[in-house]
């Protein structure tokens, strides 16, 4: 009888045989193994040399074959961690990424440092546009208990996924089917990780992304700015005086987005870089 480690090594070999880097293959196989076993990283460190339980090897190899097609691990396991919490994911939603946590950090800093230290004062009204998995809206609702959070998305399937995560995590969020900001909504803070990948860059994306993640959450016209061109003036209309728009953008878009923000009548307060130094998080205020 093989050990858990040996069975996982066999799964990793399926991935290396499909062209995966050996280190990535071992990591992905271990994630799939832990998913099947319900193990934590600590469990893996302590117990991976144990005999594999009955019924472990066959499903592990099945999942490894799925991963060998470049199906993202998050879609195979159905979860992805974001800001220390597990979010449900499926091909209906973009997989949450570490750089998007920068939007959370910027929102929390704005709430604390903004006029009246709003996180400590009256209720703050937040709208998350294009919520997808709900990672932004749900995280902000849990991190800011005095916030009233609305999350919009054009995809009913995405909203179903986000609602399930909100219920599981105990987050109070109002989910609304809408392409941008629902009519009549006013907000202190609007956050968004909109589609911003130019269509011309489709071929340069990894197979994992371009073949499996929802195109509508990724691509936005020839220059990647089609959705942002609509979002910025809509945010200007919906924000209360002094309210802020926090928005993720793509590589090389800072100058163009600066112009869009200024032309819409918002004041650009800065663009925060991500961990790679790429200008990523736009911070704009309504005068």
C-alpha positions in Angstrom: 0.0 0.0 0.0 1.4 3.4 -1.0 1.7 6.4 1.3 -0.1 9.6 0.8 3.2 11.2 -0.3 3.8 8.4 -2.8 0.4 8.7 -4.3 0.8 12.5 -4.5 4.1 12.0 -6.3 2.4 9.9 -8.9 -0.2 12.7 -9.4 2.7 15.2 -9.8 4.2 13.0 -12.4 1.0 13.3 -14.5 1.5 17.1 -14.4 5.2 17.0 -15.3 4.3 14.7 -18.1 1.9 17.4 -19.4 4.7 20.0 -19.3 4.3 21.5 -15.9 7.4 22.7 -14.0 8.4 20.0 -11.4 8.0 22.3 -8.4 4.6 23.6 -9.6 3.5 20.1 -10.3 4.4 19.0 -6.7 2.6 22.0 -5.2 -0.6 21.5 -7.3 -0.7 17.8 -6.5 -0.3 18.4 -2.8 -3.1 21.0 -2.9 -5.4 18.5 -4.6 -4.4 15.8 -2.1 -5.1 18.0 0.8 -8.5 18.9 -0.7 -9.5 15.3 -1.0 -8.3 14.5 2.5 -9.6 17.7 4.1 -6.1 18.3 5.5 -4.5 21.6 6.5 -0.9 22.4 5.7 0.1 21.2 9.2 -1.7 17.9 8.6 0.3 17.5 5.4 3.6 18.2 7.2 2.9 15.7 9.9 0.9 13.0 8.1 1.9 12.8 4.4 4.1 9.7 5.0 1.1 7.8 6.4 -0.5 5.0 4.4 -3.0 6.4 1.8 -6.5 5.8 3.0 -8.8 3.6 0.9 -10.5 5.5 -2.0 -7.8 8.2 -2.1 -5.6 7.4 -5.0 -8.2 7.1 -7.8 -9.9 10.5 -7.2 -6.5 12.2 -6.8 -5.3 10.9 -10.1 -8.6 12.0 -11.7 -8.1 15.5 -10.4 -4.5 15.6 -11.5 -5.6 14.7 -15.1 -8.0 17.6 -14.9 -5.2 19.9 -13.8 -3.0 18.5 -16.6 -5.4 20.2 -19.1 -4.6 23.5 -17.3 -7.9 23.7 -15.5 -7.2 26.0 -12.6 -6.7 24.3 -9.2 -9.2 26.8 -7.7 -12.0 25.6 -10.1 -11.1 21.9 -9.3 -11.3 22.4 -5.5 -14.1 25.0 -5.7 -12.4 27.5 -3.3 -9.7 30.2 -3.3 -8.4 32.0 -0.2 -8.7 35.8 -0.2 -7.7 38.1 2.7 -7.5 35.1 5.0 -11.0 33.6 4.1 -12.1 30.9 1.7 -14.3 32.0 -1.2 -16.3 29.7 -3.4 -15.3 29.9 -7.0 -16.4 28.3 -10.3 -15.9 29.1 -14.0 -18.7 31.7 -13.6 -16.3 34.0 -11.6 -12.8 35.3 -11.9 -10.4 33.6 -9.4 -9.5 36.2 -6.7 -5.9 37.3 -6.9 -3.5 38.6 -4.3 -3.1 42.0 -6.0 -6.8 42.6 -5.5 -6.3 42.6 -1.8 -4.7 46.0 -2.4 -8.2 47.3 -3.0 -9.2 46.1 0.4 -6.2 47.7 2.1 -6.9 51.0 0.3 -10.6 50.9 1.3 -9.8 50.3 4.9 -7.2 53.0 4.9 -9.7 55.4 3.3 -12.4 54.6 5.8 -10.0 55.2 8.7 -8.2 58.3 7.4 -11.1 59.9 5.4 -13.3 62.7 6.6 -14.7 61.9 10.1 -12.9 58.6 10.3 -15.9 57.0 8.8 -15.1 53.4 9.9 -15.5 54.6 13.6 -18.4 56.9 12.9 -21.8 56.7 11.1 -22.6 54.0 8.6 -20.5 54.0 5.4 -22.3 53.1 2.2 -20.1 50.9 -0.1 -20.8 49.6 -3.6 -18.7 46.9 -5.2 -19.2 47.0 -9.0 -18.7 43.7 -10.8 -18.4 41.7 -7.7 -17.8 38.3 -9.3 -16.9 35.9 -6.4 -17.9 38.6 -3.9 -14.4 38.8 -2.5 -14.3 42.6 -2.2 -17.8 43.1 -1.0 -17.8 40.3 1.5 -14.4 41.1 2.9 -15.3 44.8 3.4 -18.6 43.9 5.0 -16.7 41.6 7.5 -13.8 44.0 8.1 -16.1 47.1 8.4 -19.1 46.0 10.5 -20.7 49.5 10.3 -20.7 49.4 6.5 -23.8 48.9 4.3 -22.5 47.0 1.3 -24.1 46.5 -2.1 -22.5 44.3 -4.7 -23.5 44.3 -8.4 -22.8 42.0 -11.2 -24.2 41.4 -14.7 -23.9 37.6 -14.2 -26.7 35.8 -12.3 -24.4 32.8 -11.9 -21.7 35.0 -10.3 -24.3 36.5 -7.9 -25.4 33.0 -6.9 -21.8 32.0 -6.1 -21.2 35.3 -4.1 -24.4 34.9 -2.1 -23.4 31.4 -1.1 -20.1 32.6 0.2 -21.7 35.6 2.0 -24.1 33.2 3.8 -21.3 30.8 4.7 -19.1 33.6 6.1 -21.9 35.5 7.8 -21.5 38.7 5.7 -24.4 41.1 5.2 -24.3 42.2 1.6 -27.0 43.2 -0.8 -26.5 41.6 -4.2 -28.0 43.2 -7.2 -28.0 42.2 -10.9 -26.7 45.2 -12.8 -24.0 46.0 -15.4 -22.6 48.9 -13.4 -24.2 50.9 -10.5 -27.9 50.5 -9.9 -30.0 53.6 -10.6 -30.5 55.9 -7.6 -27.7 54.4 -5.5 -25.5 56.9 -3.6 -22.2 55.8 -2.0 -19.4 57.0 0.2 -17.1 54.4 -1.4 -17.2 52.6 -4.7 -14.8 49.7 -5.3 -14.3 47.7 -8.4 -12.0 45.2 -10.1 -13.4 45.7 -13.6 -12.4 43.8 -16.8 -9.3 45.6 -18.1 -7.4 43.2 -20.3 -7.1 44.4 -23.9 -8.4 41.9 -26.5 -5.0 42.1 -28.2 -3.4 40.5 -25.1 -5.6 37.4 -25.1 -2.9 35.2 -26.7 -0.3 36.3 -24.2 -2.3 35.1 -21.2 -1.6 31.7 -19.6 -3.7 28.8 -20.8 -5.2 28.5 -17.3 -6.6 32.0 -17.7 -7.7 32.4 -21.3 -9.2 29.0 -21.6 -11.0 28.7 -18.3 -11.7 32.0 -16.6 -14.8 34.0 -17.8 -13.9 36.3 -20.7 -16.5 38.8 -19.6 -14.6 39.4 -16.4 -11.3 39.7 -18.2 -11.5 41.5 -21.5 -12.8 45.1 -22.2 -12.2 46.1 -25.8 -9.1 46.8 -27.8 -7.3 48.8 -25.1 -9.0 47.2 -22.1 -10.7 50.4 -21.0 -14.2 49.9 -22.4 -15.8 49.2 -19.0 -13.7 51.7 -17.1 -14.9 54.4 -19.6 -18.4 53.7 -18.4 -17.6 53.1 -14.8 -15.8 56.3 -14.0 -18.5 58.8 -14.9 -21.1 56.5 -13.4 -19.1 56.6 -10.1 -18.9 60.4 -10.3 -22.7 60.4 -10.5 -23.3 58.0 -7.6 -20.7 59.2 -5.1 -21.5 61.6 -2.3 -19.4 64.7 -2.1 -16.0 63.7 -0.7 -16.7 60.0 -1.7 -14.0 57.9 -3.3 -13.7 55.5 -6.2 -11.1 52.7 -5.7 -10.5 50.7 -8.9 -8.0 48.1 -10.1 -6.4 48.7 -13.4 -3.9 46.9 -15.7 -0.3 47.3 -16.7 0.3 50.4 -18.8 -3.1 52.0 -18.2 -2.3 54.6 -15.6 -2.0 57.6 -17.9 -5.1 56.8 -19.8 -7.1 56.2 -16.7 -5.8 59.4 -15.1 -7.3 61.3 -18.1 -10.6 59.5 -17.8 -10.8 60.3 -14.1 -10.0 63.9 -14.6 -12.4 64.4 -17.5 -15.2 62.9 -15.4 -14.7 65.6 -12.7 -13.0 63.4 -10.1 -9.8 64.3 -8.4 -7.1 61.7 -8.7 -5.5 61.2 -5.3 -3.0 58.6 -6.4 -2.3 55.2 -8.0 -0.9 52.6 -5.6 1.5 50.0 -7.0 1.1 46.3 -6.5 3.9 44.0 -5.1 5.6 44.0 -8.5 5.7 47.8 -8.6 3.0 48.1 -11.3 0.5 51.0 -10.8 -2.6 49.0 -9.8 -5.1 50.7 -7.5 -6.6 54.0 -8.6 -7.8 56.3 -5.8 -10.1 59.1 -6.9 -12.3 61.5 -5.0 -15.5 63.4 -5.8 -14.9 67.1 -4.9 
